[in-house]
Amino acid sequence: MDEVLELADVVADSELEGLFVWLLRLVGLLAILGGLALWLLTDISLVVPLALLVGGVALLVVPGVLLAVAELFG
């Protein structure tokens, strides 16, 4: 956990935090759309689309929270 917070602190210090957060949010949005497309348009088990949906939601939420925590405690 310390390594993740250290990495978030380095990103926050590099003044590219906004770009980094929005890039991860974009990847999260694409993962959500891909998970929905797999679930609705293919005959695949629910495990893969569900993993993409959960991962996409995590990528939408976690980067902003992680940078806020790094700024608060760092």
Residue pairs with C-beta under 8 A, 6 or more apart in sequence:
4 66
5 66
5 69
5 70
5 73
5 74
8 66
8 67
8 69
8 70
9 70
9 74
11 17
11 20
11 67
12 67
12 70
12 71
12 74
17 67
20 63
20 67
21 63
21 64
21 67
24 59
24 62
24 63
25 59
25 60
25 63
25 64
27 59
28 55
28 56
28 57
28 58
28 59
28 60
29 56
29 60
30 56
31 52
31 53
31 55
31 56
31 59
32 52
32 53
32 56
32 57
32 60
33 56
34 52
34 56
35 48
35 49
35 50
35 51
35 52
35 53
35 56
36 49
36 53
38 44
38 48
38 49
38 52
39 46
39 49
39 50
39 53
